[in-house]
Amino acid sequence: MAAGTKLVIVESPTKAKKIAGYLGDGYTVLASVGHIRDLAQPSQVPAAKKEKYGKFGVDVNDGFEPYYIVGPDKKKTVSQLKEALKNADELYLATDEDREGEAIAWHLVQTLKPKVPVKRMVFHEITPEAIKASLTKTRDVDDHMVDAQETRRVLDRLYGYELSPVLWRKVGPGLSAGRVQSVATRLIVERERERMAFVKAPYWDVVASLSAPGAEGEPVRFDARMIQLDGKRLATSKDFGADGKLTPAGFADNVCQLDAESAAAVAQTLREAAFTVQSMETRPYRRRPLPPFTTSTLQQTAGNRLGMSSRQTMRAAQGLYENGFITYMRTDSVTLSQEAIAAARNAVEFHFGTKFLSDAPKQYATKTAGAQEAHECIRPAGSSFRDPEDVASKVPADQAKLYRLIWQRTLASQMADATGSTATVRLSAPAGPRGDAVFQASGTVIEFPGFMRATGEGKRAAQPATAAKGTASVKTAAKDDENTSLPPMHQGDVLTADEVNADGHETQPPARYTEASLVKTLEAKEIGRPSTYASIISTIIDRGYVYERGRALIPSWLAFAVVKLLETNFPKYVDYQFTADMENGLDRIARGKETGKDWLTRFYFGSGDGAATNADEAHEGLQQQVAQLGDIDARAINTIEIGDGLHVRVGRYGPYLEDMNHLDAEGNPKRASLPPTLAPDELTVEQGHQLIESNAGGPRELGTDPATGGIVEVRNGRFGPYVSLTIPQSEQAETASGTRKSSKKAATPKPKMASLFKSMKPESITLEQALQLLSLPRTVGTFEETDAKTGEVSQVTIAANNGRYGPYLTKTAADGSTDTRSLGSEDEIFTVDIAKAKELFAQPKYGRGRGRGTAKPPLRELGNDPDTGKPVTIKDGFYGAYITDGETNRTLPKQYTPESIEPQEAFRLLAEKRAAGPSKRRTRKSTAKKTTAKRTTAKKTTATKRAAKKTAASSASTRTRAKRSTTTATKEE
């Protein structure tokens, strides 16, 4: 590096490359690749500092001082940065202007210890103008924002490391609790509980198809729906509670609830009735554009319109930002700069014409409480916006779709309102002894689409606007894809019905959360920050608390147990308001109105004068609550009641169903495994009894083995169905005679077992098939083999068997050495002959991961991927079924089967995997180091080994406990 060079440090290599091109000579731009240091895990704390920092990597007794370390994967980066800094005369820190970016900048200063002036660069878009302007408006690192970020990091460490061990002891190993992830999980579990308690309620109404003269005299047909009968409003879904009964408000309104028979009778009466127009009202319609995108609204809209997950959305937005196509993507603000407003209005005028512009520039106010982060919305970067077609040729498909969405929303924010009219007609008809029936139809006509022209909404209503003027599309009775128009009508007009039919409905349970609706709820409750939502959702999915079915988020039974434990023993820490108050506390620290030390003291140790946001009642700290926890009934925590004696138990090997009202011969409740594709709300009492009857009815006896007289049964086990052969005790006793082994052991012989083939079903397997399975391995035959090196001839034996990785052959030589080859199918185990076996062993053997001869045909073909155009299939791999397009592979999630997954869902899973990039693999270098260390250790003397053995025994236990606490407790919110 030349003398006098200015060193600029950013987070990512992509961002560094882009900025370096804008700054030119005299500047060297390097990337820190995120954080260069973090809180130490307890196992990483030096022995001399264990007493202070050993439990959390934080000294809670001295102002919550954190112990930071540079991770092994960042030491090379730090060395490069230090080397570059030696010849620099100025250091510019160009990390993102949010708390995370501010903390990265602070850590850089603390680690590099620069002796040259340090300047903090601030910009919200990566364009030449913005980068050069930021050089003239530098500032110091904001200590308050750093304090807020450090407080959050310490808070999450304390929360996770105190609560997660409780989950390990009472629910299962490897679980974690997190400040926001636990609350997000609770939201999803509560929604599932509502669905489980929900009782569907039927309700009926009547739809009439009517005709009236249109504007040109031709009859126009439209549908109207009955809304009143004999002066009483017809019941709709909102009038029913979760128990399937009318709510008190419904009774108070004296609503009319029709059943199928009553609705059919009313429809029959009205088929001959005259329908009289009571009123025809038309009122103006106006719809305003939405504000530009924030992080939260971008995730919601991308999920709803593009089907992208929060993780996909943020990855795509990160790529667009780093390449200079959009402004910073982590923001709570909807504000547009004057430059952006001018660029948006110019683009609107160019693409749609002046008449689509709003009368005056529009500025939007941020309504989110505690909004911080960056100071502008997410919009296309620069003083003039690139067209989506131009960007699409330079970026991947997911980024292109997201850019178009951002471009549309930004332009729409400066466009005119959509206007039109809404028409509503009411008609009455006599329903005989039931009184008069009132019908209604309404619809909206978009006469001027305004901003909808940019967003692509209302296309049908706006083509052409003049043709639709004075008509209305029916919304209440017509299907969504129809666009029927109401003809002009006047009070007193009499119409006849072409058709009148009863229409039945059922109330629906509350919709499950999608990523978009969960983000919306988290933001509405002020839980967490939008910039962290993607990582929060990713965490609860990765931890097995939640899985996806289509776009719906479904909680696992494990999540029920975890949430139950936290609600029962730590209700405050999964309380929505308390979590929001914690976020507000971090905001106060970022604004300098409070210090992190004081806030953490109240949170962890408590105080007599209340929490930061609640001074009216005493505040008990986390440490005290954990210390006073007392006994927890693990069985009760891991039991979820279903009803009628049925409950789900969350066990060590997964959830299973128990029937407490029906016991087996040994007095234990009958059990059944739960299908992984069965959602909790789908496990009804009826479904549970069916599972118990089919899966847990005890072993089914198939017959007697003629060779041993043993009983052959088919059973259901933890790893699937299997057959067993139990030898009679008398036979076992004879076998055991003459030995001095315990008679108890002889009296309880262990049955011989064999797993069923994939093609076999427990309910249809025969005794003959079971005996075949129990006879394995099958001897295929023997032959003489000549050693290619020595020329010696030896006798070898071939046997066929079924194993963990499928059917195979084993060749055993006279000296006991073995060799194996895979078979193509399980059926070949009983059909392969010695000639075929010799042919297989004559072929070269392929090692694991290098293929095994002829490739298996795909399990299912799904068609071409819409993004890549490549054919997508589901294949059976070494670790189970997976989805592939020939380049990207994605393991099939456990909630799907190859037969049940929809092609669109498979395409979405592949798109997520492509967006995530290749997974990191452990390098050989680390393995080599471990091997070298082992060899070195092996050279110790016998005396040293004996001395070390005692020390290792105690330290191994300590290391195990430390490792468990450090690897499992969460670091995320």
HUPEJO-V493646 format. One record per residue. N is the residue number from 1. RES is the residue in one letter. PHI is phi in degrees with one decimal (none if undefined). Layout:
N | RES | PHI
N | RES | PHI
//
This chain:
1 | M | none
2 | A | -70.1
3 | A | -61.8
4 | G | 82.8
5 | T | -76.4
6 | K | -92.5
7 | L | -96.5
8 | V | -113.6
9 | I | -115.6
10 | V | -119.8
11 | E | -85.4
12 | S | -114.7
13 | P | -60.9
14 | T | -62.0
15 | K | -63.5
16 | A | -61.7
17 | K | -63.4
18 | K | -67.2
19 | I | -68.1
20 | A | -60.1
21 | G | -66.1
22 | Y | -81.8
23 | L | -82.1
24 | G | 75.1
25 | D | -64.2
26 | G | 90.6
27 | Y | -127.0
28 | T | -117.3
29 | V | -111.3
30 | L | -124.2
31 | A | -110.8
32 | S | -84.1
33 | V | 55.5
34 | G | 80.3
35 | H | -68.1
36 | I | -97.1
37 | R | -151.7
38 | D | -151.8
39 | L | -57.5
40 | A | -72.2
41 | Q | -72.2
42 | P | -51.2
43 | S | -70.1
44 | Q | -94.3
45 | V | -75.6
46 | P | -59.1
47 | A | -56.5
48 | A | -67.0
49 | K | -112.3
50 | K | -59.9
51 | E | -61.2
52 | K | -82.5
53 | Y | -112.8
54 | G | -62.5
55 | K | -80.4
56 | F | -120.5
57 | G | 78.3
58 | V | -140.0
59 | D | -90.2
60 | V | -71.3
61 | N | -93.3
62 | D | -134.3
63 | G | 69.4
64 | F | 56.8
65 | E | -70.7
66 | P | -84.6
67 | Y | -110.4
68 | Y | -96.8
69 | I | -137.3
70 | V | -85.2
71 | G | -65.5
72 | P | -56.6
73 | D | -78.4
74 | K | -111.4
75 | K | -64.5
76 | K | -64.5
77 | T | -61.8
78 | V | -62.8
79 | S | -61.9
80 | Q | -64.5
81 | L | -66.5
82 | K | -64.1
83 | E | -64.4
84 | A | -66.8
85 | L | -71.1
86 | K | -59.2
87 | N | -104.0
88 | A | -95.2
89 | D | -102.4
90 | E | -149.7
91 | L | -118.9
92 | Y | -108.9
93 | L | -100.6
94 | A | -113.2
95 | T | -76.2
96 | D | -59.0
97 | E | -93.2
98 | D | -136.8
99 | R | -61.4
100 | E | -63.3
101 | G | -64.8
102 | E | -65.2
103 | A | -66.8
104 | I | -61.5
105 | A | -61.3
106 | W | -63.9
107 | H | -63.5
108 | L | -61.9
109 | V | -64.8
110 | Q | -65.8
111 | T | -88.1
112 | L | -79.3
113 | K | 47.6
114 | P | -66.3
115 | K | -104.3
116 | V | -112.9
117 | P | -57.5
118 | V | -113.4
119 | K | -127.7
120 | R | -98.0
121 | M | -86.5
122 | V | -131.1
123 | F | -155.2
124 | H | -117.3
125 | E | -150.4
126 | I | -101.7
127 | T | -126.8
128 | P | -54.1
129 | E | -65.1
130 | A | -66.9
131 | I | -66.7
132 | K | -67.2
133 | A | -66.0
134 | S | -67.4
135 | L | -66.9
136 | T | -94.8
137 | K | -129.4
138 | T | -75.7
139 | R | -146.4
140 | D | -86.2
141 | V | -63.8
142 | D | -79.7
143 | D | -65.5
144 | H | -67.5
145 | M | -65.2
146 | V | -63.7
147 | D | -61.0
148 | A | -64.2
149 | Q | -68.1
150 | E | -65.9
151 | T | -61.7
152 | R | -59.5
153 | R | -65.4
154 | V | -67.6
155 | L | -57.3
156 | D | -65.8
157 | R | -65.9
158 | L | -63.3
159 | Y | -60.4
160 | G | -67.3
161 | Y | -78.2
162 | E | -87.0
163 | L | -89.1
164 | S | -59.8
165 | P | -58.6
166 | V | -64.7
167 | L | -65.3
168 | W | -59.8
169 | R | -73.7
170 | K | -108.1
171 | V | -118.7
172 | G | 176.0
173 | P | -70.1
174 | G | 81.8
175 | L | -86.9
176 | S | -146.2
177 | A | -114.0
178 | G | -143.2
179 | R | -55.3
180 | V | -107.9
181 | Q | -62.9
182 | S | -67.7
183 | V | -69.9
184 | A | -63.5
185 | T | -63.8
186 | R | -61.6
187 | L | -56.4
188 | I | -70.4
189 | V | -67.0
190 | E | -62.1
191 | R | -64.4
192 | E | -68.4
193 | R | -62.3
194 | E | -61.5
195 | R | -68.5
196 | M | -67.6
197 | A | -84.1
198 | F | -71.8
199 | V | -118.6
200 | K | -68.0
201 | A | -125.3
202 | P | -82.6
203 | Y | -149.0
204 | W | -128.8
205 | D | -141.7
206 | V | -131.8
207 | V | -116.2
208 | A | -113.0
209 | S | -96.6
210 | L | -116.8
211 | S | -131.4
212 | A | -147.4
213 | P | -63.4
214 | G | -82.1
215 | A | -61.7
216 | E | -103.8
217 | G | 89.9
218 | E | -77.5
219 | P | -66.3
220 | V | -117.3
221 | R | -97.3
222 | F | -148.2
223 | D | -106.8
224 | A | -130.7
225 | R | -112.7
226 | M | -71.1
227 | I | -119.7
228 | Q | -142.2
229 | L | -144.6
230 | D | 55.3
231 | G | 79.7
232 | K | -106.6
233 | R | -70.1
234 | L | -72.4
235 | A | -66.2
236 | T | -122.8
237 | S | -59.9
238 | K | -70.5
239 | D | -87.1
240 | F | -109.9
241 | G | -89.0
242 | A | -66.6
243 | D | -85.6
244 | G | 84.7
245 | K | -110.5
246 | L | -61.5
247 | T | -74.3
248 | P | -55.5
249 | A | -64.2
250 | G | -64.8
251 | F | -64.4
252 | A | -63.1
253 | D | -78.0
254 | N | 55.5
255 | V | -73.4
256 | C | -103.3
257 | Q | -107.1
258 | L | -93.3
259 | D | -98.1
260 | A | -62.1
261 | E | -66.2
262 | S | -65.8
263 | A | -62.7
264 | A | -65.6
265 | A | -66.2
266 | V | -63.5
267 | A | -61.4
268 | Q | -63.7
269 | T | -65.9
270 | L | -77.2
271 | R | -64.1
272 | E | -106.2
273 | A | -87.5
274 | A | -94.1
275 | F | -102.2
276 | T | -105.4
277 | V | -71.6
278 | Q | -84.4
279 | S | -157.9
280 | M | -137.7
281 | E | -111.4
282 | T | -128.8
283 | R | -133.8
284 | P | -65.4
285 | Y | -121.8
286 | R | -143.4
287 | R | -129.0
288 | R | -97.1
289 | P | -69.0
290 | L | -80.2
291 | P | -64.4
292 | P | -60.0
293 | F | -75.7
294 | T | -107.0
295 | T | -58.1
296 | S | -66.8
297 | T | -68.3
298 | L | -66.1
299 | Q | -63.4
300 | Q | -65.3
301 | T | -69.5
302 | A | -63.4
303 | G | -68.3
304 | N | -74.3
305 | R | -96.2
306 | L | -110.6
307 | G | 69.2
308 | M | -92.5
309 | S | -73.4
310 | S | -60.3
311 | R | -65.6
312 | Q | -59.2
313 | T | -60.5
314 | M | -70.3
315 | R | -65.8
316 | A | -64.6
317 | A | -64.5
318 | Q | -60.1
319 | G | -63.3
320 | L | -64.4
321 | Y | -67.1
322 | E | -66.3
323 | N | -95.9
324 | G | 82.0
325 | F | -94.3
326 | I | -134.8
327 | T | -78.6
328 | Y | -56.6
329 | M | -95.4
330 | R | -114.3
331 | T | -155.7
332 | D | -101.8
333 | S | -93.4
334 | V | -109.7
335 | T | -73.5
336 | L | -108.5
337 | S | -69.4
338 | Q | -61.2
339 | E | -61.5
340 | A | -69.0
341 | I | -61.7
342 | A | -63.5
343 | A | -65.8
344 | A | -65.9
345 | R | -68.7
346 | N | -64.4
347 | A | -67.8
348 | V | -63.2
349 | E | -63.0
350 | F | -71.1
351 | H | -87.1
352 | F | -123.5
353 | G | 100.8
354 | T | -62.5
355 | K | -66.1
356 | F | -89.9
357 | L | -77.4
358 | S | -68.4
359 | D | -60.7
360 | A | -138.8
361 | P | -55.1
362 | K | -106.4
363 | Q | -121.2
364 | Y | -111.8
365 | A | -101.8
366 | T | -77.2
367 | K | -102.5
368 | T | -64.5
369 | A | -64.8
370 | G | 70.4
371 | A | -58.7
372 | Q | -144.8
373 | E | 58.3
374 | A | -81.5
375 | H | -111.0
376 | E | -141.4
377 | C | -71.3
378 | I | -87.6
379 | R | -150.1
380 | P | -59.6
381 | A | -78.6
382 | G | 95.9
383 | S | -86.3
384 | S | -141.2
385 | F | -86.5
386 | R | -71.1
387 | D | -70.7
388 | P | -56.4
389 | E | -64.3
390 | D | -69.0
391 | V | -69.6
392 | A | -59.6
393 | S | -79.4
394 | K | -116.5
395 | V | -132.8
396 | P | -62.5
397 | A | -60.5
398 | D | -67.4
399 | Q | -68.8
400 | A | -63.7
401 | K | -65.3
402 | L | -69.8
403 | Y | -61.8
404 | R | -59.5
405 | L | -62.5
406 | I | -66.5
407 | W | -62.3
408 | Q | -61.8
409 | R | -66.0
410 | T | -68.2
411 | L | -64.6
412 | A | -59.6
413 | S | -64.2
414 | Q | -111.3
415 | M | -105.3
416 | A | -70.4
417 | D | -66.8
418 | A | -81.0
419 | T | -129.0
420 | G | 175.5
421 | S | -146.9
422 | T | -115.6
423 | A | -112.8
424 | T | -134.6
425 | V | -119.3
426 | R | -119.9
427 | L | -130.8
428 | S | -121.3
429 | A | -149.7
430 | P | -73.2
431 | A | -110.9
432 | G | 68.6
433 | P | -66.2
434 | R | -86.1
435 | G | 91.3
436 | D | -89.4
437 | A | -107.1
438 | V | -112.8
439 | F | -114.9
440 | Q | -143.8
441 | A | -140.0
442 | S | -149.3
443 | G | -172.0
444 | T | -123.1
445 | V | -108.6
446 | I | -89.7
447 | E | -85.8
448 | F | -133.0
449 | P | -70.8
450 | G | 54.2
451 | F | -62.7
452 | M | -64.5
453 | R | -65.2
454 | A | -79.5
455 | T | -83.2
456 | G | 83.4
457 | E | -87.5
458 | G | 60.6
459 | K | -61.6
460 | R | -68.3
461 | A | -72.6
462 | A | -103.3
463 | Q | -122.4
464 | P | -84.7
465 | A | -62.9
466 | T | -67.1
467 | A | -68.4
468 | A | -87.4
469 | K | -62.1
470 | G | 86.9
471 | T | -119.6
472 | A | -139.9
473 | S | -87.3
474 | V | -75.3
475 | K | -109.6
476 | T | -80.0
477 | A | -113.6
478 | A | -75.7
479 | K | -68.7
480 | D | -61.0
481 | D | -91.7
482 | E | -98.6
483 | N | -138.7
484 | T | -71.3
485 | S | -104.1
486 | L | -79.9
487 | P | -75.2
488 | P | -66.1
489 | M | -137.9
490 | H | -133.3
491 | Q | -56.9
492 | G | 96.7
493 | D | -60.0
494 | V | -113.2
495 | L | -120.2
496 | T | -113.4
497 | A | -90.1
498 | D | -76.8
499 | E | -158.2
500 | V | -136.7
501 | N | -136.6
502 | A | -74.8
503 | D | -129.0
504 | G | -96.6
505 | H | -138.6
506 | E | -132.2
507 | T | -65.5
508 | Q | -113.4
509 | P | -66.5
510 | P | -55.3
511 | A | -65.3
512 | R | -65.2
513 | Y | -68.5
514 | T | -103.5
515 | E | -59.9
516 | A | -64.4
517 | S | -72.4
518 | L | -67.3
519 | V | -59.6
520 | K | -61.8
521 | T | -68.6
522 | L | -59.5
523 | E | -67.4
524 | A | -62.9
525 | K | -88.0
526 | E | 59.0
527 | I | -100.8
528 | G | 71.6
529 | R | -122.8
530 | P | -51.5
531 | S | -67.4
532 | T | -103.4
533 | Y | -61.2
534 | A | -61.2
535 | S | -71.0
536 | I | -65.3
537 | I | -63.5
538 | S | -61.1
539 | T | -64.8
540 | I | -70.3
541 | I | -75.8
542 | D | -63.6
543 | R | -79.9
544 | G | 83.7
545 | Y | -78.0
546 | V | -139.6
547 | Y | -132.7
548 | E | -105.0
549 | R | -126.7
550 | G | 65.8
551 | R | -101.9
552 | A | -78.3
553 | L | -98.6
554 | I | -115.1
555 | P | -77.0
556 | S | -82.5
557 | W | -64.6
558 | L | -60.5
559 | A | -62.4
560 | F | -59.4
561 | A | -66.7
562 | V | -63.0
563 | V | -65.2
564 | K | -61.9
565 | L | -63.5
566 | L | -67.7
567 | E | -64.5
568 | T | -75.4
569 | N | -110.1
570 | F | -133.8
571 | P | -59.2
572 | K | -64.5
573 | Y | -83.5
574 | V | -120.2
575 | D | -79.8
576 | Y | -64.4
577 | Q | -69.4
578 | F | -62.9
579 | T | -64.4
580 | A | -65.0
581 | D | -64.1
582 | M | -62.0
583 | E | -64.6
584 | N | -64.3
585 | G | -62.8
586 | L | -64.4
587 | D | -63.9
588 | R | -64.6
589 | I | -65.1
590 | A | -63.5
591 | R | -91.9
592 | G | 79.4
593 | K | -90.8
594 | E | -159.1
595 | T | -105.0
596 | G | -61.9
597 | K | -62.3
598 | D | -65.1
599 | W | -64.7
600 | L | -65.8
601 | T | -60.3
602 | R | -65.0
603 | F | -65.6
604 | Y | -88.8
605 | F | -96.8
606 | G | 81.0
607 | S | -157.9
608 | G | -80.5
609 | D | -101.4
610 | G | 95.9
611 | A | -75.6
612 | A | -59.0
613 | T | -112.7
614 | N | -146.7
615 | A | -85.9
616 | D | -89.9
617 | E | -136.0
618 | A | -63.1
619 | H | -115.3
620 | E | -89.4
621 | G | -77.1
622 | L | -60.3
623 | Q | -57.8
624 | Q | -66.6
625 | Q | -64.4
626 | V | -68.8
627 | A | -65.3
628 | Q | -96.6
629 | L | -61.5
630 | G | 78.1
631 | D | -77.6
632 | I | -123.0
633 | D | -78.2
634 | A | -62.0
635 | R | -62.9
636 | A | -66.0
637 | I | -63.7
638 | N | -93.8
639 | T | -116.5
640 | I | -118.1
641 | E | -72.4
642 | I | -108.5
643 | G | 125.6
644 | D | 54.8
645 | G | 81.4
646 | L | -93.5
647 | H | -149.7
648 | V | -96.3
649 | R | -109.3
650 | V | -94.8
651 | G | -103.7
652 | R | -62.0
653 | Y | -105.3
654 | G | 119.0
655 | P | -80.0
656 | Y | -149.5
657 | L | -103.2
658 | E | -124.7
659 | D | -113.3
660 | M | -72.7
661 | N | -87.8
662 | H | -131.9
663 | L | -106.9
664 | D | -85.4
665 | A | -63.2
666 | E | -94.1
667 | G | 85.4
668 | N | -93.5
669 | P | -63.0
670 | K | -67.7
671 | R | -125.5
672 | A | -150.1
673 | S | -74.8
674 | L | -103.9
675 | P | -60.2
676 | P | -65.2
677 | T | -88.1
678 | L | -89.6
679 | A | -73.0
680 | P | -55.0
681 | D | -72.4
682 | E | -87.8
683 | L | -87.1
684 | T | -83.9
685 | V | -60.9
686 | E | -63.9
687 | Q | -63.1
688 | G | -62.6
689 | H | -64.9
690 | Q | -63.9
691 | L | -64.7
692 | I | -60.5
693 | E | -66.8
694 | S | -85.3
695 | N | -103.6
696 | A | -123.8
697 | G | -79.0
698 | G | 90.3
699 | P | -65.4
700 | R | -103.4
701 | E | -75.9
702 | L | -97.9
703 | G | 150.0
704 | T | -115.5
705 | D | -75.8
706 | P | -63.6
707 | A | -78.2
708 | T | -114.4
709 | G | 77.4
710 | G | -75.3
711 | I | -88.9
712 | V | -103.2
713 | E | -130.7
714 | V | -110.1
715 | R | -129.2
716 | N | -112.4
717 | G | -117.4
718 | R | -61.4
719 | F | -106.4
720 | G | 116.3
721 | P | -72.4
722 | Y | -153.2
723 | V | -108.6
724 | S | -135.0
725 | L | -122.7
726 | T | -105.4
727 | I | -79.5
728 | P | -55.7
729 | Q | -61.4
730 | S | -63.0
731 | E | -63.7
732 | Q | -63.4
733 | A | -64.8
734 | E | -62.9
735 | T | -63.8
736 | A | -84.2
737 | S | -63.5
738 | G | 87.1
739 | T | -106.9
740 | R | -107.6
741 | K | -74.4
742 | S | -65.3
743 | S | -68.3
744 | K | -64.2
745 | K | -67.7
746 | A | -67.8
747 | A | -79.9
748 | T | -123.6
749 | P | -66.1
750 | K | -83.8
751 | P | -68.6
752 | K | -78.9
753 | M | -132.4
754 | A | -152.8
755 | S | -71.6
756 | L | -72.9
757 | F | -68.2
758 | K | -61.1
759 | S | -82.6
760 | M | -97.7
761 | K | -117.7
762 | P | -57.2
763 | E | -77.7
764 | S | -119.7
765 | I | -66.4
766 | T | -101.1
767 | L | -61.5
768 | E | -60.7
769 | Q | -64.6
770 | A | -62.7
771 | L | -65.1
772 | Q | -61.9
773 | L | -63.6
774 | L | -72.2
775 | S | -81.5
776 | L | -68.1
777 | P | -74.6
778 | R | -96.5
779 | T | -78.1
780 | V | -81.1
781 | G | 156.6
782 | T | -130.0
783 | F | -157.4
784 | E | -89.6
785 | E | -128.1
786 | T | -99.0
787 | D | -68.7
788 | A | -66.9
789 | K | -89.9
790 | T | -94.7
791 | G | 80.0
792 | E | -75.3
793 | V | -103.0
794 | S | -137.2
795 | Q | -90.7
796 | V | -121.8
797 | T | -116.1
798 | I | -108.9
799 | A | -129.7
800 | A | -109.3
801 | N | -153.8
802 | N | -115.9
803 | G | -129.0
804 | R | -59.7
805 | Y | -105.6
806 | G | 114.8
807 | P | -71.7
808 | Y | -157.4
809 | L | -111.1
810 | T | -122.3
811 | K | -108.6
812 | T | -113.5
813 | A | -86.8
814 | A | -62.7
815 | D | -84.2
816 | G | 92.7
817 | S | -70.3
818 | T | -129.3
819 | D | -144.7
820 | T | -131.7
821 | R | -143.2
822 | S | -81.7
823 | L | -100.1
824 | G | -74.9
825 | S | -151.5
826 | E | -66.6
827 | D | -61.5
828 | E | -66.7
829 | I | -56.9
830 | F | -99.3
831 | T | -115.5
832 | V | -63.4
833 | D | -108.0
834 | I | -66.7
835 | A | -66.0
836 | K | -65.2
837 | A | -63.6
838 | K | -60.9
839 | E | -63.2
840 | L | -66.1
841 | F | -74.7
842 | A | -74.4
843 | Q | -82.2
844 | P | -65.3
845 | K | -87.5
846 | Y | -101.6
847 | G | -74.7
848 | R | -59.7
849 | G | 89.0
850 | R | -114.0
851 | G | 95.8
852 | R | -135.6
853 | G | 84.8
854 | T | -64.6
855 | A | -69.1
856 | K | -71.3
857 | P | -68.6
858 | P | -65.0
859 | L | -72.1
860 | R | -161.9
861 | E | -105.0
862 | L | -109.2
863 | G | 101.8
864 | N | -86.5
865 | D | -67.0
866 | P | -65.1
867 | D | -86.3
868 | T | -103.0
869 | G | 78.6
870 | K | -86.2
871 | P | -68.6
872 | V | -108.7
873 | T | -133.5
874 | I | -111.5
875 | K | -121.4
876 | D | -97.2
877 | G | -108.8
878 | F | -59.3
879 | Y | -108.1
880 | G | 114.5
881 | A | -70.4
882 | Y | -147.4
883 | I | -98.5
884 | T | -149.7
885 | D | -111.4
886 | G | 94.8
887 | E | -125.4
888 | T | -106.8
889 | N | -114.9
890 | R | -139.4
891 | T | -58.4
892 | L | -70.1
893 | P | -56.4
894 | K | -65.9
895 | Q | -78.6
896 | Y | -114.3
897 | T | -119.7
898 | P | -56.5
899 | E | -84.0
900 | S | -92.6
901 | I | -68.4
902 | E | -78.9
903 | P | -54.2
904 | Q | -62.4
905 | E | -68.8
906 | A | -64.6
907 | F | -62.2
908 | R | -65.1
909 | L | -63.1
910 | L | -66.0
911 | A | -62.3
912 | E | -62.6
913 | K | -65.6
914 | R | -63.0
915 | A | -65.8
916 | A | -72.3
917 | G | 80.1
918 | P | -66.0
919 | S | -76.3
920 | K | -74.5
921 | R | -115.8
922 | R | -67.8
923 | T | -78.4
924 | R | -69.9
925 | K | -60.2
926 | S | -66.1
927 | T | -64.2
928 | A | -63.1
929 | K | -63.4
930 | K | -63.5
931 | T | -63.1
932 | T | -61.6
933 | A | -63.3
934 | K | -63.6
935 | R | -65.1
936 | T | -63.4
937 | T | -63.2
938 | A | -63.9
939 | K | -83.5
940 | K | -63.8
941 | T | -71.9
942 | T | -61.1
943 | A | -64.3
944 | T | -64.3
945 | K | -62.2
946 | R | -63.7
947 | A | -67.8
948 | A | -72.4
949 | K | -61.6
950 | K | -65.9
951 | T | -64.6
952 | A | -64.5
953 | A | -61.3
954 | S | -77.3
955 | S | -71.1
956 | A | -63.4
957 | S | -63.7
958 | T | -63.6
959 | R | -63.6
960 | T | -62.3
961 | R | -64.3
962 | A | -65.9
963 | K | -62.4
964 | R | -61.9
965 | S | -70.4
966 | T | -88.1
967 | T | -86.0
968 | T | -100.1
969 | A | -63.8
970 | T | -75.3
971 | K | -112.1
972 | E | -95.1
973 | E | -72.7
//
